[in-house]
Amino acid sequence: MEMVSLIPAGKEDLQTIWRMQVEAFSELLRKYRDYETSPGAESLEKIVARYEQPGSYYYFIASGNENVGVVRVVDRKDGSGKRISPIWIMPEYRNKGYAQAAITAVEQLHGPGHWCLDTILQETGNLHLYEKMGYHLTGKTKKINERMDIIYFEKVLENKPPEDAPEADS
């Protein structure tokens, strides 16, 4: 798995995030023609509104000096679930393990609890990634149009002791 750093994004970064998002999702927007819900069709104002929501955290996914993608986490820190939405890797950096490393990093950063995310049913690479990361289908599906459906995943991340911690005596 590739090594990544999560760099917290500030309000001054939202224009860059928006440009990256539109580019990263443009192929899926063309393929599925989902102009209502696709991140590739969102306005800068929508990104700003998400950023300003309580418990919303945007991070650049960095490898070395390159921003290879972005992930947003919703974590209200009140015991409610945590959500990854959206996450993307720029086209030239895909299939190199960055998404997997970024998911692991945000889970470590935001800690144990109930995590959820969603993706396009027809994008089998995404399904494989999320299943490999321990996410399970919830059974909920939403038809967006005749070309695509959204499916929902969840995962309960337990608070585990460090691997080198001594075992408790019984």
GISUL-V114888 format. One record per residue. N is the residue number from 0. RES is the residue in one letter. SS is DSSP state (H for helix, E for strand, C for the rest). NEAR is the number of other ideal C-beta (glycine too) atoms within 12 Angstrom. Layout:
n=N res=RES ss=SS near=NEAR
n=N res=RES ss=SS near=NEAR
//
This chain:
n=0 res=M ss=C near=17
n=1 res=E ss=C near=24
n=2 res=M ss=C near=18
n=3 res=V ss=C near=34
n=4 res=S ss=E near=24
n=5 res=L ss=E near=32
n=6 res=I ss=E near=27
n=7 res=P ss=E near=23
n=8 res=A ss=C near=31
n=9 res=G ss=C near=16
n=10 res=K ss=H near=18
n=11 res=E ss=H near=12
n=12 res=D ss=H near=24
n=13 res=L ss=H near=28
n=14 res=Q ss=H near=19
n=15 res=T ss=H near=22
n=16 res=I ss=H near=38
n=17 res=W ss=H near=30
n=18 res=R ss=H near=20
n=19 res=M ss=H near=37
n=20 res=Q ss=H near=38
n=21 res=V ss=H near=28
n=22 res=E ss=H near=24
n=23 res=A ss=H near=33
n=24 res=F ss=H near=32
n=25 res=S ss=H near=21
n=26 res=E ss=H near=20
n=27 res=L ss=H near=32
n=28 res=L ss=H near=25
n=29 res=R ss=H near=15
n=30 res=K ss=H near=17
n=31 res=Y ss=H near=28
n=32 res=R ss=C near=18
n=33 res=D ss=C near=26
n=34 res=Y ss=C near=19
n=35 res=E ss=C near=17
n=36 res=T ss=C near=25
n=37 res=S ss=C near=30
n=38 res=P ss=H near=34
n=39 res=G ss=H near=29
n=40 res=A ss=H near=20
n=41 res=E ss=C near=29
n=42 res=S ss=C near=18
n=43 res=L ss=H near=20
n=44 res=E ss=H near=13
n=45 res=K ss=H near=24
n=46 res=I ss=H near=29
n=47 res=V ss=H near=22
n=48 res=A ss=H near=16
n=49 res=R ss=H near=30
n=50 res=Y ss=H near=29
n=51 res=E ss=H near=15
n=52 res=Q ss=C near=19
n=53 res=P ss=C near=14
n=54 res=G ss=C near=21
n=55 res=S ss=E near=30
n=56 res=Y ss=E near=30
n=57 res=Y ss=E near=40
n=58 res=Y ss=E near=34
n=59 res=F ss=E near=34
n=60 res=I ss=E near=44
n=61 res=A ss=E near=27
n=62 res=S ss=E near=27
n=63 res=G ss=C near=14
n=64 res=N ss=C near=9
n=65 res=E ss=E near=20
n=66 res=N ss=E near=32
n=67 res=V ss=E near=35
n=68 res=G ss=E near=43
n=69 res=V ss=E near=45
n=70 res=V ss=E near=46
n=71 res=R ss=E near=39
n=72 res=V ss=E near=39
n=73 res=V ss=E near=30
n=74 res=D ss=E near=32
n=75 res=R ss=C near=18
n=76 res=K ss=C near=16
n=77 res=D ss=C near=11
n=78 res=G ss=C near=12
n=79 res=S ss=C near=15
n=80 res=G ss=C near=27
n=81 res=K ss=E near=33
n=82 res=R ss=E near=32
n=83 res=I ss=E near=42
n=84 res=S ss=E near=30
n=85 res=P ss=E near=40
n=86 res=I ss=E near=45
n=87 res=W ss=E near=39
n=88 res=I ss=E near=37
n=89 res=M ss=C near=31
n=90 res=P ss=H near=18
n=91 res=E ss=H near=16
n=92 res=Y ss=H near=27
n=93 res=R ss=C near=23
n=94 res=N ss=C near=17
n=95 res=K ss=C near=22
n=96 res=G ss=C near=24
n=97 res=Y ss=H near=37
n=98 res=A ss=H near=38
n=99 res=Q ss=H near=32
n=100 res=A ss=H near=29
n=101 res=A ss=H near=40
n=102 res=I ss=H near=38
n=103 res=T ss=H near=29
n=104 res=A ss=H near=31
n=105 res=V ss=H near=38
n=106 res=E ss=H near=33
n=107 res=Q ss=H near=19
n=108 res=L ss=H near=23
n=109 res=H ss=H near=29
n=110 res=G ss=C near=18
n=111 res=P ss=C near=19
n=112 res=G ss=E near=25
n=113 res=H ss=E near=25
n=114 res=W ss=E near=36
n=115 res=C ss=E near=28
n=116 res=L ss=E near=38
n=117 res=D ss=E near=31
n=118 res=T ss=E near=36
n=119 res=I ss=E near=35
n=120 res=L ss=C near=23
n=121 res=Q ss=C near=22
n=122 res=E ss=C near=24
n=123 res=T ss=H near=13
n=124 res=G ss=H near=18
n=125 res=N ss=H near=32
n=126 res=L ss=H near=24
n=127 res=H ss=H near=16
n=128 res=L ss=H near=29
n=129 res=Y ss=H near=32
n=130 res=E ss=H near=21
n=131 res=K ss=H near=19
n=132 res=M ss=C near=30
n=133 res=G ss=C near=19
n=134 res=Y ss=C near=31
n=135 res=H ss=E near=21
n=136 res=L ss=E near=20
n=137 res=T ss=E near=21
n=138 res=G ss=E near=10
n=139 res=K ss=E near=16
n=140 res=T ss=E near=18
n=141 res=K ss=E near=19
n=142 res=K ss=E near=17
n=143 res=I ss=C near=24
n=144 res=N ss=C near=18
n=145 res=E ss=C near=10
n=146 res=R ss=C near=20
n=147 res=M ss=C near=27
n=148 res=D ss=E near=22
n=149 res=I ss=E near=31
n=150 res=I ss=E near=29
n=151 res=Y ss=E near=27
n=152 res=F ss=E near=35
n=153 res=E ss=E near=26
n=154 res=K ss=E near=29
n=155 res=V ss=E near=18
n=156 res=L ss=E near=26
n=157 res=E ss=C near=13
n=158 res=N ss=C near=11
n=159 res=K ss=C near=13
n=160 res=P ss=C near=11
n=161 res=P ss=C near=9
n=162 res=E ss=C near=7
n=163 res=D ss=C near=7
n=164 res=A ss=C near=8
n=165 res=P ss=C near=8
n=166 res=E ss=C near=9
n=167 res=A ss=C near=6
n=168 res=D ss=C near=4
n=169 res=S ss=C near=3
//
